Amino acid sequence: MEEEKEFYFKTQNLSVGYNRKPILENISLGVYKGQILTLIGPNGSGKSTILKNLIREMSPLGGVVVLEGKDINNYSSKNFAKQMSVVLTEKVKTELLTCRDVVAMGRYPYTNYFGKLTPEDERIVDESLESVAALDIAEKDFSQISDGQRQRIMLARAICQKPQIIVLDEPTSFLDIRHKIELLDILQNMAVKENVTVVLSLHEIELANRISDWVMCVRADGKILYGTPDEIFKDEIIRELYDIKNGSYNCLYGSTELEKKTGTPKVFVAGGGGFGVSVYRRLQHFEIPFSAGIIAQNDCEYTIAESLAVKVISEKPFEIFSDKSLEMAKKYVDIADYYIDAGCPYGIVNEKMKELRQYALKNNKIILDKPDDYNLRQIGENIG
Ligand SMILES: Nc1ncnc2c1ncn2[C@@H]1O[C@H](COP(=O)(O)OP(=O)(O)OP(=O)(O)O)[C@@H](O)[C@H]1O
C-alpha cells in the first residue's frame, strides 16, 4: 500500500489480540477523508478485534492508530467523540429510554455538563431519526423494538454525533434486504456528500464490492490483503478467503452457487442469454449432472454455467458460433439422453443452435422445452 498523500486515518504495524497474545500482526490500513473501507473475512478471523483497536475499546499490542496525523491515544475523550462515532453489535443497556433518548445520546460530546440539549441539538436528533426512516418509532421504548430497528436507531445515534469518521461492526447483520440497501446508501451518502470517512465490517461481500473504496481481507490464517475492490474481488481470492471448497462465489454478479454435480452428463442444456441460469440451478438442486452450450464467453450466464455444469461448450466473445463449437456440442448431445432447450431465441450469432436441436431430434434425444420441476425430477429418477 503506497501512500501518496497523508491518509486521514491509518494504522502503522498494528498488532491486535487478547491476553498479550497477538491474533493479527503488521496490519497496515489507510483511508482518505470521505472514503469507505470495508473489512471482510470469515467468522472469527479478527475483524471485530481490529475495529475495537481502531475505536480505543482495546489497546493495540503493538503499533499505532493515527487519526489526522495524531495517535488516537492523544485525543481527549470528548475530542475523540467529536471526531469518531461507533456502531457496535453489542446490545446497549438502556432502562426506560425511548429511541429518541438513545439517539440524543449522540449529542453528548457537544452538550454542557448537565447534558441539556439545545433546540439545534433537538433538530439534529430529528434529522438523524429521519435519515434512517425511524421517526415513526422515535417514542417507542428502545428495549421493545426489533433487532433491525435497534440497528437503525444505533446508526441514527452515530449520525447525530456529526462525526468525521464512523466505525461500524456488521451494521447490516439484522437488516432485511431493503434496509441493508438503505443503510449502505446512507453511509455512501455520508461519505460522498458530507466527506465522512466510513470504516465497517460486512459479511455481504457483494455489498462490500459495491460501496467500498478500500477492502481489507482478513483471512483465517492471519494473512491480510488490502486493496481496492477491483484488486480484491476476484473469484480466486474470495474462494481462498472463505475456503470455499464445495460451491462457488461469482464476484462479477455477486452470486453464490452450490456444489457442482459431477458424473456423466446425461442432460444437455441449450442455454444462452440468461435463459439457462434457472435450469442449471434446478438441475443442480435435483443433483443431475449436465453439459451446457453453446455459450458465448461474454454471455451473462457463462460463469454460472461454468460453476454448475460438468462441461460448458463455449464460443469466444462476440463471435458467430463456429462449426468447431457445433461439432463439440454434438459430442455432448451424443452422450446425453435429454436435450433441454432453455428458450433462448435464435439470432445471427447463435444460429447454429437450430442445427444442434435438429441434430438432437434426429438422434432420438428426448427434447424438453423450458421444463418445469416435475419434468426435471423425473429426469433425475430416470437417469438414477
Ligand atoms: N474477549 C476475548 N478474549 C479472547 N479471545 C477473543 C475474545 N473475543 C474474541 N476472541 C477471539 O479472537 C478471534 C477473533 O474474533 P473476532 O470477534 O475479532 O472475529 P470476527 O472476524 O469479528 O468474527 P465474526 O465474523 O464471527 O464476527 C476469535 O478467535 C475469537 O475467538
The ligand as an SDF file (V2000), in Angstrom:
LIG
                    3D

 31 33  0  0  0  0  0  0  0  0999 V2000
  -12.5780  -11.3450   24.6860 N   0  0  0  0  0  0  0  0  0  0  0  0
  -11.8550  -12.2220   24.0080 C   0  0  0  0  0  0  0  0  0  0  0  0
  -10.8600  -12.9130   24.6120 N   0  0  0  0  0  0  0  0  0  0  0  0
  -10.0980  -13.8040   23.9420 C   0  0  0  0  0  0  0  0  0  0  0  0
  -10.2810  -14.0980   22.6350 N   0  0  0  0  0  0  0  0  0  0  0  0
  -11.2720  -13.4540   21.9770 C   0  0  0  0  0  0  0  0  0  0  0  0
  -12.1170  -12.5030   22.6230 C   0  0  0  0  0  0  0  0  0  0  0  0
  -13.0040  -12.0270   21.7200 N   0  0  0  0  0  0  0  0  0  0  0  0
  -12.7280  -12.6710   20.5640 C   0  0  0  0  0  0  0  0  0  0  0  0
  -11.7000  -13.5280   20.7020 N   0  0  0  0  0  0  0  0  0  0  0  0
  -11.1040  -14.4040   19.6690 C   0  0  0  0  0  0  0  0  0  0  0  0
  -10.4500  -13.6010   18.7180 O   0  0  0  0  0  0  0  0  0  0  0  0
  -10.6350  -14.1340   17.4060 C   0  0  0  0  0  0  0  0  0  0  0  0
  -11.1970  -13.0460   16.5090 C   0  0  0  0  0  0  0  0  0  0  0  0
  -12.5220  -12.7150   16.9420 O   0  0  0  0  0  0  0  0  0  0  0  0
  -13.3530  -11.5320   16.2870 P   0  0  0  0  0  0  0  0  0  0  0  0
  -14.5930  -11.3870   17.0840 O   0  0  0  0  0  0  0  0  0  0  0  0
  -12.4660  -10.3530   16.1360 O   0  0  0  0  0  0  0  0  0  0  0  0
  -13.6440  -12.1460   14.8470 O   0  0  0  0  0  0  0  0  0  0  0  0
  -14.6140  -11.6050   13.6750 P   0  0  0  0  0  0  0  0  0  0  0  0
  -13.8000  -11.6730   12.4180 O   0  0  0  0  0  0  0  0  0  0  0  0
  -15.1770  -10.2900   14.0410 O   0  0  0  0  0  0  0  0  0  0  0  0
  -15.7200  -12.7270   13.6660 O   0  0  0  0  0  0  0  0  0  0  0  0
  -17.2800  -12.7030   13.2390 P   0  0  0  0  0  0  0  0  0  0  0  0
  -17.3160  -12.5390   11.7460 O   0  0  0  0  0  0  0  0  0  0  0  0
  -17.7400  -14.0660   13.6320 O   0  0  0  0  0  0  0  0  0  0  0  0
  -17.9490  -11.5950   13.9680 O   0  0  0  0  0  0  0  0  0  0  0  0
  -11.5370  -15.3440   17.5550 C   0  0  0  0  0  0  0  0  0  0  0  0
  -10.7380  -16.4940   17.5280 O   0  0  0  0  0  0  0  0  0  0  0  0
  -12.1870  -15.1680   18.9010 C   0  0  0  0  0  0  0  0  0  0  0  0
  -12.4450  -16.4000   19.4980 O   0  0  0  0  0  0  0  0  0  0  0  0
  1  2  1  0
  2  3  1  0
  2  7  2  0
  3  4  2  0
  4  5  1  0
  5  6  2  0
  6  7  1  0
  6 10  1  0
  7  8  1  0
  8  9  2  0
  9 10  1  0
 10 11  1  0
 11 12  1  0
 11 30  1  0
 12 13  1  0
 13 14  1  0
 13 28  1  0
 14 15  1  0
 15 16  1  0
 16 17  2  0
 16 18  1  0
 16 19  1  0
 19 20  1  0
 20 21  2  0
 20 22  1  0
 20 23  1  0
 23 24  1  0
 24 25  2  0
 24 26  1  0
 24 27  1  0
 28 29  1  0
 28 30  1  0
 30 31  1  0
M  END
$$$$
